[in-house]
């Protein structure tokens, strides 16, 4: 019975998440904090541990592309299951990155915005 209840909860969460396609980094950060708090995992979330976990996830992400050569934008020749797996691994990397930035006291949205501006100055657009 417990397995059935977990499946129902997972389905409800998935349905809710599909409604939130445009979620902010701050909201993801809040959810990750809640998730860690509910499980008493903060004790394991040192910057080093989070970085190493993220690197492991990047490895898993790399495996998906290994031996495929160059792939076109949109991955038109990929199976849906492969795209879903890719989405899961990309999400793992993103979530660890957000959690790492939080544990280091870095506002990731602010840092990324500043970096885009810095890159625009460093690499100005060519005028045609």
Secondary structure per residue as TSV (DSSP state, phi and psi in degrees):
chain	resnum	aa	ss	phi	psi
A	1	X	-	360.0	-37.0
A	2	X	H	-63.2	-39.6
A	3	X	H	-61.1	-40.1
A	4	X	H	-64.5	-42.9
A	5	X	H	-63.2	-41.5
A	6	X	H	-63.2	-39.4
A	7	X	H	-65.0	-40.6
A	8	X	H	-63.7	-43.2
A	9	X	H	-63.0	-43.7
A	10	X	H	-62.7	-41.8
A	11	X	H	-64.9	-40.9
A	12	X	H	-64.6	-41.4
A	13	X	H	-64.7	-41.3
A	14	X	H	-63.4	-41.3
A	15	X	H	-62.9	-43.7
A	16	X	H	-64.0	-41.0
A	17	X	H	-66.9	-33.0
A	18	X	H	-64.2	-29.4
A	19	X	H	-70.8	-22.7
A	20	X	T	-105.1	51.4
A	21	X	T	-63.9	-24.8
A	22	X	T	-113.2	60.9
A	23	X	-	-87.5	146.4
A	24	X	-	-85.6	160.0
A	25	X	H	-61.0	-38.1
A	26	X	H	-64.0	-38.2
A	27	X	H	-69.0	-41.7
A	28	X	H	-61.1	-41.3
A	29	X	H	-59.9	-45.0
A	30	X	H	-61.8	-43.7
A	31	X	H	-65.2	-39.3
A	32	X	H	-65.1	-39.8
A	33	X	H	-63.0	-46.2
A	34	X	H	-59.4	-44.0
A	35	X	H	-59.8	-46.5
A	36	X	H	-66.2	-41.8
A	37	X	H	-61.6	-43.5
A	38	X	H	-63.4	-22.6
A	39	X	H	-111.4	1.8
A	40	X	T	55.9	45.2
A	41	X	-	-97.1	-9.0
A	42	X	G	-54.9	-32.9
A	43	X	G	-59.3	-23.8
A	44	X	G	-96.4	-7.7
A	45	X	-	-94.2	55.5
A	46	X	-	-75.9	155.8
A	47	X	H	-53.6	-42.7
A	48	X	H	-61.3	-48.5
A	49	X	H	-61.7	-41.8
A	50	X	H	-66.6	-40.2
A	51	X	H	-62.4	-46.6
A	52	X	H	-64.3	-38.2
A	53	X	H	-64.0	-40.9
A	54	X	H	-65.6	-41.5
A	55	X	H	-60.3	-40.6
A	56	X	H	-59.8	-41.0
A	57	X	H	-68.0	-36.0
A	58	X	H	-62.2	-38.0
A	59	X	H	-60.9	-43.7
A	60	X	H	-64.2	-37.2
A	61	X	H	-64.1	-42.5
A	62	X	H	-62.0	-37.1
A	63	X	H	-59.6	-32.7
A	64	X	H	-63.6	-34.7
A	65	X	H	-92.6	-12.3
A	66	X	T	-58.3	133.2
A	67	X	T	70.8	9.1
A	68	X	-	-92.1	-11.0
A	69	X	-	68.6	-160.8
A	70	X	S	-72.6	141.9
A	71	X	-	-121.8	140.8
A	72	X	-	-72.3	156.3
A	73	X	T	-55.0	137.3
A	74	X	T	86.1	-9.6
A	75	X	-	51.2	53.5
A	76	X	T	-62.8	-24.1
A	77	X	T	-98.6	10.2
A	78	X	S	-91.2	146.6
A	79	X	-	-70.1	152.1
A	80	X	H	-60.0	-36.3
A	81	X	H	-63.6	-37.4
A	82	X	H	-67.8	-39.8
A	83	X	H	-65.8	-39.3
A	84	X	H	-63.6	-44.1
A	85	X	H	-60.6	-42.9
A	86	X	H	-58.8	-45.0
A	87	X	H	-60.1	-38.8
A	88	X	H	-65.3	-43.7
A	89	X	H	-70.4	-38.8
A	90	X	H	-60.9	-40.4
A	91	X	H	-64.3	-41.6
A	92	X	H	-57.8	-45.7
A	93	X	H	-62.5	-47.1
A	94	X	H	-60.1	-46.6
A	95	X	H	-65.5	-40.7
A	96	X	H	-65.5	-38.0
A	97	X	H	-62.9	-44.1
A	98	X	H	-63.1	-45.5
A	99	X	H	-64.4	-41.3
A	100	X	H	-61.1	-45.9
A	101	X	H	-62.6	-39.5
A	102	X	H	-62.8	-45.0
A	103	X	H	-69.8	-19.2
A	104	X	T	-95.6	-2.7
A	105	X	T	74.5	28.2
A	106	X	-	-105.9	128.1
A	107	X	-	-80.9	102.0
A	108	X	H	-62.4	-40.9
A	109	X	H	-61.6	-44.6
A	110	X	H	-65.1	-45.9
A	111	X	H	-62.1	-41.7
A	112	X	H	-66.6	-40.1
A	113	X	H	-62.9	-45.0
A	114	X	H	-63.3	-37.6
A	115	X	H	-66.6	-37.7
A	116	X	H	-62.9	-43.2
A	117	X	H	-62.8	-45.6
A	118	X	H	-60.4	-43.1
A	119	X	H	-66.3	-34.4
A	120	X	H	-63.9	-36.9
A	121	X	H	-71.6	-44.4
A	122	X	H	-66.4	-37.4
A	123	X	T	-125.3	77.2
A	124	X	-	-65.9	149.5
A	125	X	-	-67.9	142.9
A	126	X	-	-80.7	132.5
A	127	X	-	-84.3	130.2
A	128	X	-	-87.1	360.0
